[in-house]
Each structure stands twice: as C-alpha cells, then as structure tokens.
Amino acid sequence: MIVVTGATGNIGRPLVAELARRGHDVTAVSRAGLAPLDHRLVRGVRADLAEPEGLHAAVDGADALFLLVPGSGGHLDTERIIGIAAEAGVRRIVLLSSLGAVTRAGSASHAPLAELEKRVQGSGLEWTLLRPADFASNALAWVPTIRSERAVHAPFGDVALPAVDPLDIAEVAAAALVDTGHGGRSYVLTGPAALSPRERTGVLAEVLGVPIAFVEQTRDEARADMVAYMPEPVVEGTLGILGEPTPQEQQISLDIENVLGRPAHTFADWARRNMGSFTV
C-alpha cells in the first residue's frame, strides 16, 4: 500500500490516479479526508501534517510514502512525521522538495526544505528526492484576470524558467514509489524549454483562441498579491527565483525523459489540458 500526502492537489491527484492505474492500493491523505477519485483501490483518509500523531492510521501497513509538505515545511515536526512512517513499516519515501533546497539552501524560504532533505536521507529508509523549481500550474493564479479583463498581471515579464508540468512530477513520483532503481537518487524536474511570463501569456492566448494582454507588475505589486496565499519567507524566495534565477534554476533537465522514457510535457501541453480553468 502506498500513502500519498497532499492527495487532492495538482500533483497528488494525478499521482493517486497513476498509482491506481498501475494496480496499487493507495491511501490518499488530505485535511478533508476526501479521495481524489472514485476507485476501488483508493481510500481517502483525513490527516493533517501539522498534527503528526494523526498519521498513524494513514501509514499503518504502508510500504511507501509520498511526502509533500505545505510551503517550506518549516512549521512542521518533519522528524516525527518520518519517524511515524518508519515505525509503521514504510520502507520507501519519495519527497517532493525543490531545486531551491540546493540553490538557496541558506535562505529563510528554502532552508527548511534543505533540512528536510537531510532528515529523509538520514532516515534509514530508501529515499528519492524530487526537485522542481517552477510549476506550469502557477499560471492558475492568472485565472481571475484572464477571465475578467483578458490580461495577465505578473512580474519579471522577460525572465524565462523551464516550468514543469505537475503531471510529469506525478508520473516520476509514481515510478520512484513503485519501480526499482530510484533509491538514493535526486531528480531535477523541469519542462523542455524555458519560457518567460510574457511568452506563457502568448501560449495561453493561442490555446484559448483569444487575445490576452500582458501587464508587468513591480516586485512590490507581486509581493502584495502573493502574501495573500503564501508565508512571507516563501514569497521572498519565490520572487528571488522568478526575478533573479541562478543558472542552475534556468537549466533544462532531462531527468523526466530519463525516468519516463518520453520528453517532458511543454507549457502548451499543460495549457491545453487545463484550458477549462481559464474559461467562464
């Protein structure tokens, strides 16, 4: 049995579906306790990582754990979370980390993830680290203004990053959870091309078949928007990656292709699959 935390999110939902498609029993953990799909192999369990003792029922009898922590995870007792999994007999853990845990390990935004990586690596369990830097699904933050004014408001209009499709993350996670050969490996997960916010706006306009204007925000305007749904340290780290990425954060990785045997999805692939989110 495989436990998936964050099971109803952009990564957890397709991961649960992929594991069930492969024939594995899945415990889908979320704060609401809802299974992300109706399937005979999937059960939903209510648990909150902020209250680790509530995880006992979720991990009892599990072989593997996909661990996704909210934000940077700095507010969580991650040592206890890992310990509960190990006590329950979990043998393999796949951690969704961030490339920032390497490139910005000393920052307030990413130091907790860097520390969590060390705890996972020192847990005695077989481990795999997944390190995306930017997500194609971050474009969902543009839905309200695309719907209301056919415009995208975003900072750093011409800074390009190779955003990864969450579906690719989910499929790599599934492989790491159930296939051999991924123990002790760290994978950098990116899309196949670096695109700027202005270029992504153009892709969305083409996919949706409507003109969409790009309105460049200042850093302060972007910060004011982001603090509404992110902790401030995470906001600052995110703005740093979006505005002043390191060469490593802009580099395209072939890890998805190497693991899955196919190229990573493009931003256009993601946009076409999610176009319904942008239309009224």
C-alpha positions as CSV (number, residue, x, y, z in Angstrom):
1,M,0.0,0.0,0.0
2,I,1.2,3.5,-0.9
3,V,0.4,6.7,1.1
4,V,0.1,9.9,-0.8
5,T,0.0,13.2,1.2
6,G,-1.4,16.3,-0.4
7,A,-3.6,13.9,-2.4
8,T,-6.2,16.4,-3.7
9,G,-3.7,18.9,-5.1
10,N,-2.2,19.4,-8.6
11,I,0.4,16.7,-8.0
12,G,-1.3,14.4,-5.6
13,R,-4.5,13.9,-7.7
14,P,-2.7,12.6,-10.8
15,L,-0.3,10.7,-8.7
16,V,-3.1,8.8,-7.0
17,A,-4.7,8.1,-10.4
18,E,-1.4,6.8,-11.8
19,L,-0.8,4.5,-8.9
20,A,-4.3,3.1,-9.0
21,R,-3.9,2.6,-12.8
22,R,-0.8,0.6,-12.0
23,G,-2.8,-1.6,-9.7
24,H,-1.6,-0.4,-6.3
25,D,-3.7,0.2,-3.2
26,V,-3.5,3.9,-2.3
27,T,-4.3,5.8,0.9
28,A,-5.0,9.4,-0.2
29,V,-4.2,11.8,2.7
30,S,-5.7,15.2,2.9
31,R,-7.1,17.5,5.6
32,A,-10.6,17.0,4.2
33,G,-10.2,13.2,4.0
34,L,-11.6,13.0,0.5
35,A,-10.3,10.6,-2.1
36,P,-9.4,12.5,-5.3
37,L,-11.2,9.8,-7.4
38,D,-13.7,7.1,-7.0
39,H,-11.7,3.9,-7.4
40,R,-11.8,0.5,-5.7
41,L,-8.0,0.8,-4.9
42,V,-8.2,4.3,-3.4
43,R,-9.3,5.3,0.1
44,G,-9.4,8.8,1.5
45,V,-8.0,9.4,5.0
46,R,-8.3,12.7,7.0
47,A,-5.0,13.8,8.5
48,D,-3.0,17.0,8.9
49,L,0.8,17.0,8.7
50,A,0.7,19.8,11.4
51,E,-0.6,17.1,13.8
52,P,1.7,14.1,13.1
53,E,0.1,11.7,15.6
54,G,-3.0,11.7,13.3
55,L,-0.9,10.0,10.6
56,H,-0.8,6.6,12.4
57,A,-3.9,5.3,10.8
58,A,-2.9,6.5,7.4
59,V,0.5,4.9,7.3
60,D,-0.4,1.6,9.1
61,G,0.6,-1.2,6.8
62,A,2.1,1.0,4.1
63,D,5.1,0.1,2.0
64,A,5.9,3.6,0.6
65,L,5.1,7.3,1.3
66,F,4.9,10.3,-1.0
67,L,5.6,13.3,1.2
68,L,4.5,16.7,0.1
69,V,4.7,19.4,2.8
70,P,2.9,22.8,2.5
71,G,5.0,25.8,2.0
72,S,8.6,25.2,3.1
73,G,7.5,22.8,5.8
74,G,9.3,24.8,8.4
75,H,6.3,24.8,10.7
76,L,6.1,21.1,10.8
77,D,7.6,18.4,13.0
78,T,9.0,16.6,10.0
79,E,11.3,14.4,12.1
80,R,8.2,13.0,13.8
81,I,6.4,12.6,10.5
82,I,9.2,10.5,9.1
83,G,9.5,8.6,12.4
84,I,5.8,7.6,12.4
85,A,6.2,6.3,8.8
86,A,9.3,4.3,9.7
87,E,7.6,2.9,12.8
88,A,4.6,1.7,10.7
89,G,6.9,-0.2,8.4
90,V,7.2,2.2,5.5
91,R,10.4,1.2,3.5
92,R,10.5,3.8,0.8
93,I,9.9,7.6,0.9
94,V,9.7,10.0,-2.0
95,L,10.0,13.6,-1.0
96,L,8.7,16.5,-3.2
97,S,11.4,19.0,-2.4
98,S,12.5,22.0,-4.5
99,L,15.6,22.9,-6.5
100,G,15.8,25.9,-4.2
101,A,16.8,23.4,-1.4
102,V,20.1,23.2,-3.3
103,T,20.4,26.6,-4.9
104,R,19.0,28.6,-1.9
105,A,19.7,26.3,0.9
106,G,20.7,29.1,3.3
107,S,17.6,31.3,2.6
108,A,14.7,31.5,5.0
109,S,12.4,30.3,2.2
110,H,14.3,27.1,1.4
111,A,16.4,26.2,4.4
112,P,13.6,24.1,6.0
113,L,13.4,22.0,2.8
114,A,17.1,21.6,2.8
115,E,16.9,20.3,6.4
116,L,14.0,18.0,5.5
117,E,16.1,16.5,2.7
118,K,18.8,15.7,5.2
119,R,16.3,14.1,7.5
120,V,14.9,11.9,4.7
121,Q,18.3,10.9,3.6
122,G,19.3,10.0,7.2
123,S,16.0,8.2,8.0
124,G,17.3,4.7,7.2
125,L,14.5,4.4,4.6
126,E,15.1,4.1,0.9
127,W,14.6,7.6,-0.4
128,T,14.2,9.6,-3.6
129,L,14.2,13.4,-3.8
130,L,12.2,15.3,-6.5
131,R,13.4,18.9,-7.1
132,P,11.2,21.1,-9.3
133,A,12.0,24.8,-9.5
134,D,8.9,26.3,-11.2
135,F,5.5,24.9,-11.9
136,A,3.4,25.3,-15.1
137,S,0.3,25.3,-12.8
138,N,1.5,28.6,-11.2
139,A,-0.3,30.1,-14.2
140,L,-3.6,29.2,-12.5
141,A,-3.0,32.4,-10.4
142,W,-3.8,34.3,-13.6
143,V,-7.3,32.9,-14.0
144,P,-9.2,35.7,-12.3
145,T,-7.7,38.5,-14.5
146,I,-7.8,36.4,-17.7
147,R,-11.5,35.8,-17.1
148,S,-12.3,39.4,-16.1
149,E,-10.1,41.5,-18.3
150,R,-8.3,39.2,-20.7
151,A,-5.0,40.1,-19.1
152,V,-2.2,38.5,-17.2
153,H,-0.6,40.5,-14.3
154,A,2.8,39.2,-13.4
155,P,6.3,40.4,-12.5
156,F,9.6,39.8,-14.3
157,G,7.9,39.6,-17.7
158,D,11.0,38.6,-19.7
159,V,12.8,36.2,-17.2
160,A,12.5,32.7,-18.5
161,L,12.3,29.5,-16.5
162,P,11.6,25.9,-17.6
163,A,8.4,25.3,-15.7
164,V,7.4,21.7,-15.1
165,D,4.0,20.1,-15.7
166,P,2.7,18.7,-12.4
167,L,1.5,15.6,-14.3
168,D,5.2,14.9,-15.1
169,I,6.1,15.3,-11.4
170,A,3.3,12.8,-10.5
171,E,4.5,10.2,-13.1
172,V,8.1,10.5,-11.9
173,A,6.9,10.1,-8.3
174,A,4.9,7.0,-9.2
175,A,7.9,5.5,-10.8
176,A,10.1,6.3,-7.8
177,L,7.4,4.8,-5.4
178,V,6.9,1.5,-7.2
179,D,9.8,0.8,-9.5
180,T,13.4,-0.3,-8.7
181,G,16.5,1.8,-9.4
182,H,15.4,5.1,-7.9
183,G,16.6,4.7,-4.3
184,G,19.2,7.3,-3.3
185,R,18.5,9.4,-6.4
186,S,17.7,13.1,-6.7
187,Y,15.9,14.3,-9.8
188,V,15.7,17.9,-11.0
189,L,12.3,18.2,-12.8
190,T,11.8,20.9,-15.4
191,G,9.9,21.4,-18.6
192,P,11.6,21.0,-22.0
193,A,12.0,24.8,-22.6
194,A,12.4,28.0,-20.6
195,L,9.6,30.5,-21.1
196,S,9.0,33.9,-19.7
197,P,5.7,35.1,-18.2
198,R,5.2,37.1,-21.4
199,E,5.8,34.1,-23.5
200,R,3.5,31.9,-21.4
201,T,0.8,34.5,-21.8
202,G,1.2,34.2,-25.6
203,V,0.8,30.4,-25.3
204,L,-2.4,30.8,-23.3
205,A,-3.8,33.2,-25.8
206,E,-3.1,30.8,-28.6
207,V,-4.6,27.8,-26.8
208,L,-7.7,29.7,-25.7
209,G,-8.1,31.5,-29.0
210,V,-8.5,34.9,-27.5
211,P,-6.1,37.9,-27.2
212,I,-4.6,38.2,-23.7
213,A,-2.6,41.3,-22.7
214,F,0.5,41.1,-20.5
215,V,0.7,43.7,-17.7
216,E,4.1,43.6,-15.9
217,Q,3.9,44.1,-12.2
218,T,6.5,45.6,-10.0
219,R,8.1,43.4,-7.4
220,D,6.2,45.1,-4.7
221,E,2.9,44.6,-6.5
222,A,3.6,41.0,-7.0
223,R,4.6,40.6,-3.3
224,A,1.3,42.2,-2.2
225,D,-0.6,39.6,-4.2
226,M,1.4,36.6,-3.1
227,V,1.4,37.2,0.6
228,A,-2.4,36.6,0.5
229,Y,-1.7,32.9,0.0
230,M,1.9,32.3,0.9
231,P,4.0,32.7,4.0
232,E,6.2,35.8,3.6
233,P,9.6,33.9,3.6
234,V,8.2,31.7,0.8
235,V,7.1,34.8,-1.1
236,E,10.6,36.3,-0.9
237,G,12.2,33.0,-2.0
238,T,9.7,32.6,-4.9
239,L,10.3,36.2,-6.1
240,G,14.0,35.6,-6.0
241,I,13.7,32.5,-8.2
242,L,11.3,34.3,-10.6
243,G,13.2,37.5,-10.8
244,E,16.9,36.6,-10.3
245,P,17.2,32.9,-11.1
246,T,20.6,31.2,-10.8
247,P,22.0,29.5,-13.9
248,Q,21.1,26.1,-12.3
249,E,17.4,27.3,-11.9
250,Q,17.3,28.2,-15.6
251,Q,18.9,25.0,-16.8
252,I,16.8,22.4,-18.6
253,S,17.0,18.9,-17.0
254,L,16.5,15.6,-18.9
255,D,15.6,13.7,-15.7
256,I,11.9,13.4,-16.6
257,E,12.8,11.9,-20.0
258,N,15.4,9.6,-18.5
259,V,12.9,8.3,-15.9
260,L,9.8,8.1,-18.0
261,G,11.3,7.3,-21.4
262,R,9.5,10.3,-23.1
263,P,10.1,14.0,-23.2
264,A,8.7,16.3,-20.6
265,H,5.4,18.0,-21.4
266,T,5.5,21.5,-22.7
267,F,3.7,24.5,-21.2
268,A,1.4,24.3,-24.2
269,D,0.6,20.7,-23.3
270,W,-0.3,21.8,-19.8
271,A,-2.4,24.7,-21.0
272,R,-4.4,22.6,-23.4
273,R,-5.2,20.1,-20.7
274,N,-6.3,22.8,-18.3
275,M,-7.9,25.3,-20.7
276,G,-11.3,24.8,-18.9
277,S,-9.9,26.5,-15.8
278,F,-9.4,29.8,-17.8
279,T,-12.8,29.9,-19.4
280,V,-16.1,31.1,-17.9
